[in-house]
Amino acid sequence: MRQATNAAKLFDQIVAETPPQLKKQLDMSFAIADKLDATLKERGMTQREFARMIGHSEAEVSRWLSGTHNFTLSTLVNISVVLGVDVLNI
């Protein structure tokens, strides 16, 4: 039980020390990954099928869905065009 408490305290400390820009970047990356995952599931599309459609490897699509990928604007536009959905709303 004590280890869990120490781990929770350490986690809270790390979160508190994380710069707001990095927190926002992670929030946005996970939101994009969630949107992409939901869209693929909604259409019954596999990662492999989507990878072929967009011209990237299945491994790269898997990284996108992990939520930690640093997307380029070009990639976001390409995903939006191929799927016909806005993955980023400003």
N, C-alpha and C positions, 0 to 999 in steps of 0.2 A: 504494500500500500504506500509505503514511504517513497519508493522509486517513482510511482505514478505521480505523487505530489511534486517531487523534485522535477520530473520531466515536464509537468504542467507549468511549473514556475519558470523553467528554462524557456519553454515555448512562448509563454507570455512576455518574457524579457526580449526574446528575439523579435517578436511581433512589434513590441513597443519601440525597438531600435531600428526597425526597417523604415527607410525613407518613404515618404508618401508617394513619390513618383513610382517607386518600385511596386508598392502595394497596388497602385492604380494599373500599372502595366500587367501585373499578375491577374487582377480582377478582369481586365479586358481580354487577356489571353484565354482565361477559363471561360468567359462568356462566349467568345468566338468558337471555342472548341465545343461548348455545349450546343450552340446553334447549329454548327456543322453536323454534330452527331445526331441531333434531333431531326435535322433535314434528311440525312441519309436513312435513318430508321423509318421516317415517315414515308419515304419513297421506296422502301424495301431494297435499298442499294447497299452493296458491300463496299468495303474500303478498296478492294481490288478494282471493282467497276468504276468507282469514282476516280481512282488514281489513273486508270486508262483514259477516262473522259478528260481529265485535266492535264494529262501529259507529265505526271510525276510518278515516282515509285510508290508502291504500297507502304514501304517503310516510312517514307516522308509523310504520307497521309496519317499514318499511325502516330508520328511525332506531333502532327498538328492536333490530333484528337487528345493528346496527353494534357494539353492546356498550358504547356510551358514553352511552346514554340514562339519565337520572336518573328511574327509575320511581317513581310514587306508590304507596302501599299499595293504593289503590282500583284502579289499573290492574293491579297484580299479581293482585289478587283477581278482577278481571274476566277476565283472561287465563286464570287457573286454572279458573274456572267454565266459560268458553266451550269450553276444550279438555279439561276433565275431568282435568287433571293438576296436581300441585303444582309450581309453578315456583320456589317458595321453601320451603326446609326450615330450620327453626330448631332 
